[in-house]
């Protein structure tokens, strides 16, 4: 009776051990994929930052850095837009602060409309 119970326990332990090993392998694969994606994103961001040094004047880079503190999504959109325009030779480089302002106005989704009501 005890050998039968011991055999059952051994098979249950082996089964559970294989399940845990499978889960660990899945987690390791998911973590490796996440690290690869992160490295690719960092490399792409570095490439964009290097491109901005040649596309923008120092004043425009400063404005873009300040904008990044407030609205990172818009900053990334502007950077990719500028990189695309530069690669297609549709923009005269270096882009100064005034030109960057006009580009920001064109790409900005938030168009504030104020209406004044008198009571």
ChimeraX attribute file (.defattr): number of C-alpha atoms within 10 A of each C-alpha:
attribute: neighborCount
match mode: 1-to-1
recipient: residues
	/A:1	6
	/A:2	7
	/A:3	8
	/A:4	9
	/A:5	10
	/A:6	11
	/A:7	12
	/A:8	12
	/A:9	12
	/A:10	12
	/A:11	12
	/A:12	12
	/A:13	12
	/A:14	12
	/A:15	12
	/A:16	12
	/A:17	12
	/A:18	12
	/A:19	12
	/A:20	12
	/A:21	12
	/A:22	12
	/A:23	12
	/A:24	12
	/A:25	12
	/A:26	12
	/A:27	12
	/A:28	12
	/A:29	12
	/A:30	12
	/A:31	12
	/A:32	12
	/A:33	12
	/A:34	12
	/A:35	12
	/A:36	12
	/A:37	12
	/A:38	12
	/A:39	12
	/A:40	12
	/A:41	12
	/A:42	12
	/A:43	12
	/A:44	12
	/A:45	15
	/A:46	12
	/A:47	12
	/A:48	16
	/A:49	15
	/A:50	11
	/A:51	17
	/A:52	22
	/A:53	13
	/A:54	13
	/A:55	22
	/A:56	21
	/A:57	17
	/A:58	16
	/A:59	14
	/A:60	21
	/A:61	19
	/A:62	13
	/A:63	14
	/A:64	24
	/A:65	14
	/A:66	13
	/A:67	15
	/A:68	14
	/A:69	9
	/A:70	10
	/A:71	12
	/A:72	14
	/A:73	11
	/A:74	17
	/A:75	18
	/A:76	15
	/A:77	14
	/A:78	18
	/A:79	20
	/A:80	16
	/A:81	14
	/A:82	23
	/A:83	19
	/A:84	13
	/A:85	14
	/A:86	18
	/A:87	11
	/A:88	9
	/A:89	10
	/A:90	10
	/A:91	14
	/A:92	11
	/A:93	13
	/A:94	16
	/A:95	20
	/A:96	16
	/A:97	18
	/A:98	11
	/A:99	14
	/A:100	20
	/A:101	14
	/A:102	11
	/A:103	15
	/A:104	17
	/A:105	12
	/A:106	10
	/A:107	13
	/A:108	12
	/A:109	9
	/A:110	7
	/A:111	8
	/A:112	6
	/A:113	5
	/A:114	6
	/A:115	6
	/A:116	5
	/A:117	5
	/A:118	4
	/A:119	3
